[in-house]
Amino acid sequence: VQLQACGGGLVQAGGSLRLSCAASGRTFSNNVMGWFRQAPGKEREFVASITWGVGSTQYADSVKGRFTISRDNAKNTVLLQMNSLKPEDTAVYYCAAGLWDYYSNTFYTGNVDYWGQGTQVTVSS
């Protein structure tokens, strides 16, 4: 599986960006895709996820109500619409594919099988 992410850039606070991630060679075992981000000096953190089956979504509390994750199954593409961006959203955003953890009901870094190359999002104040 290869993940190609794009759509990052520089935007002013309150603005919007849309990230996209195209997956090629998707395997049946990877049942969830999502986005993580990593700011300088911080650990990589979960942002949002969506399952391939029923399309269940989950968001980090810090982005709820501002970010929307969606998918196009036919194109194996996942989108992340980011609105009302804040300076604290500045980070490298990574697309990821892996397995949903039914025990903890989350998608976390330990269950990621494939990472995209990362795309920089910078929000100026």
KAVENCOR-V331357 format. One record per residue. RES is the residue in one letter. SS is DSSP state (helix for helix, strand for strand, loop for the rest). BURIAL is # if it has 24 or more other C-alpha atoms within 12 Angstrom, else .. D_FIRST is the distance of its C-alpha to the first C-alpha in Angstrom with 1 decimal. Layout:
res=<RES RES>
ss=<SS SS>
burial=<BURIAL BURIAL>
d_first=<D_FIRST D_FIRST>
This chain:
res=<V Q L Q A C G G G L V Q A G G S L R L S C A A S G R T F S N N V M G W F R Q A P G K E R E F V A S I T W G V G S T Q Y A D S V K G R F T I S R D N A K N T V L L Q M N S L K P E D T A V Y Y C A A G L W D Y Y S N T F Y T G N V D Y W G Q G T Q V T V S S>
ss=<loop strand strand strand strand strand loop loop strand strand strand strand loop loop loop loop strand strand strand strand strand strand strand strand loop loop loop loop loop loop loop strand strand strand strand strand strand strand loop loop loop loop loop loop strand strand strand strand strand strand strand loop loop loop loop loop strand strand strand loop loop loop loop loop loop loop strand strand strand strand strand strand helix helix helix loop strand strand strand strand strand strand loop loop loop loop helix helix helix loop strand strand strand strand strand strand strand strand loop loop strand loop loop loop loop strand loop loop helix helix helix strand strand strand strand loop loop loop strand strand strand strand strand strand loop>
burial=<. . # # # # # # # # # . . . # # # # # # # # # . . # . . . # # # # # # # # # # . . . . . # # # # # # # # . . . . # # # # . . # . . # # # # # # . . . . # # # # # # # # # # # . . # # # # # # # # # # # # . . . . . # # # # . # # # # # # . # # # # # # . .>
d_first=<0.0 3.8 6.6 10.0 13.0 16.6 20.0 21.6 25.1 28.7 30.6 33.9 34.3 34.4 32.1 28.7 25.3 22.2 18.7 15.8 12.1 10.1 6.7 5.6 4.8 5.4 7.1 10.7 11.0 9.4 12.6 12.9 11.9 14.3 15.8 17.5 20.0 21.9 25.4 27.3 28.7 27.0 24.3 21.0 21.7 20.3 20.9 19.7 17.4 17.1 16.2 14.7 17.8 21.0 19.7 21.4 21.5 22.5 23.7 25.2 28.9 29.1 27.3 28.6 30.4 29.1 25.3 23.7 20.1 19.3 16.7 16.5 15.0 15.8 13.9 10.9 12.6 14.1 17.3 19.5 23.1 25.2 29.0 32.0 30.2 32.0 32.2 30.7 27.5 27.1 24.0 20.7 18.2 14.7 12.0 10.3 8.6 10.3 13.4 16.7 19.6 22.4 25.0 24.9 23.6 21.2 17.7 18.2 16.7 17.1 14.8 11.8 8.9 6.9 9.2 9.8 12.6 15.4 18.1 21.8 24.0 27.7 30.4 33.9 36.9>
